[in-house]
Every structure is written in C-alpha cells, then in structure tokens.
Amino acid sequence: MLGQTNGITANAIAPGYVNTEMVAAMPKEALDKIIERVPMRRLAEVHEIARAALFLAAEEAGFMTGVVLPINGGLRLY
C-alpha cells in the first residue's frame, strides 16, 4: 500500500470490442455475431475508451483505486 500514501492509484480499463481498423478487418459474419451479443447492439468507439482513461486520470477519480472499469456495452468478457 505504499502507493496510496504517495497519492498513487492503480485502476484499469477493460474494454470490450472497439470500433478500430483491426476489428473492422474481421469477417462481417463474425462481427455481426459479436454485435448481436452486445446488449447495446454496437461496438465501443475509441473516444469512449479515451474518456474513461481521462476520468481515471482526473482529480474526480482520486479516491478510486483497485477498480477495473468494464466498458463493453454490457458484454462480459471473461
């Protein structure tokens, strides 16, 4: 717990499928099946993941530590 006494927090982002070139290169049938399993029926956008990272780096998240933030549209990937 040395980090906590020095103001260091440790958090993580656990993204689901994100609309990137790599994901777009997947066969359409496979991508459609993935999207069908996501309750929000879409992929995450890069800016949505970036905003979560900005939040975790901001003072507003200063009392958060040990958190894994799932950003997956409701799809659990484990």
C-alpha positions as CSV (number, residue, x, y, z in Angstrom):
1,M,0.0,0.0,0.0
2,L,3.0,2.3,-0.4
3,G,1.5,3.9,-3.5
4,Q,-1.6,5.0,-1.7
5,T,0.4,7.0,0.9
6,N,2.1,8.8,-2.0
7,G,-1.1,9.6,-3.9
8,I,-0.7,6.8,-6.4
9,T,-3.8,4.9,-7.5
10,A,-4.0,1.8,-9.6
11,N,-7.0,1.3,-11.8
12,A,-7.7,-0.5,-15.2
13,I,-10.0,-0.2,-18.1
14,A,-11.4,-3.5,-19.5
15,P,-12.7,-2.6,-22.9
16,G,-15.0,-4.8,-25.0
17,Y,-14.8,-4.8,-28.7
18,V,-13.9,-1.3,-30.0
19,N,-14.5,0.1,-33.5
20,T,-11.0,0.1,-34.8
21,E,-9.3,-0.9,-38.1
22,M,-8.4,-4.3,-36.6
23,V,-11.9,-5.1,-35.6
24,A,-13.3,-3.7,-38.9
25,A,-11.0,-6.2,-40.7
26,M,-12.9,-9.1,-39.2
27,P,-15.3,-11.1,-41.5
28,K,-18.7,-9.4,-41.5
29,E,-20.4,-12.5,-40.3
30,A,-18.2,-12.7,-37.2
31,L,-18.6,-9.0,-36.4
32,D,-22.3,-9.3,-36.7
33,K,-22.4,-12.2,-34.2
34,I,-20.3,-10.2,-31.8
35,I,-22.6,-7.1,-32.1
36,E,-25.6,-9.3,-31.6
37,R,-24.3,-10.5,-28.2
38,V,-23.7,-6.9,-27.0
39,P,-26.8,-5.6,-25.2
40,M,-26.2,-2.1,-26.6
41,R,-26.0,-3.6,-30.1
42,R,-22.9,-1.8,-31.2
43,L,-19.1,-1.6,-30.7
44,A,-17.4,0.9,-28.4
45,E,-15.9,4.0,-30.1
46,V,-12.3,4.9,-29.4
47,H,-13.3,8.2,-27.8
48,E,-15.5,6.4,-25.3
49,I,-12.5,4.4,-24.0
50,A,-10.3,7.6,-24.1
51,R,-12.9,9.5,-22.0
52,A,-12.8,6.7,-19.3
53,A,-9.0,7.0,-19.2
54,L,-9.2,10.8,-18.8
55,F,-11.7,10.3,-15.9
56,L,-9.4,7.8,-14.2
57,A,-6.5,10.3,-14.5
58,A,-8.6,13.2,-13.2
59,E,-8.9,14.5,-9.7
60,E,-12.5,13.3,-9.6
61,A,-11.2,9.7,-9.5
62,G,-8.7,10.5,-6.9
63,F,-10.3,8.3,-4.3
64,M,-10.7,5.3,-6.6
65,T,-8.1,2.6,-6.6
66,G,-8.2,-1.1,-7.4
67,V,-11.0,-0.6,-9.9
68,V,-11.4,-2.4,-13.2
69,L,-13.8,-0.4,-15.3
70,P,-15.6,-2.5,-17.9
71,I,-16.5,-0.6,-21.0
72,N,-18.2,-3.2,-23.0
73,G,-21.8,-2.3,-23.7
74,G,-22.9,-4.9,-21.3
75,L,-21.0,-7.8,-22.8
76,R,-18.9,-9.5,-20.2
77,L,-15.7,-10.9,-21.5
78,Y,-14.1,-13.3,-19.0
